């Protein structure tokens, strides 16, 4: 792994999920609300997008993929 953290944007659902799994392993995707999820994503290293661009559908997509990936890891 390189020292350089890739930039994350709202539309990069899978990259965000991989970062959540790495940097937030103590969080359960089933128990994280959408507001908390938005805060978690914005706190990830490399997050570079405008927080005002997120909407409920983006967060639901992230949460769904996060759940699926966490379940199968």
ABEGO torsion letter per residue (X at the ends): XBABBBBBBAABAAAAAAAAAAABAABBAAABBAAAAAAAAAABBGBABBAAABBAAAAAAAAAAAAAAAAAX
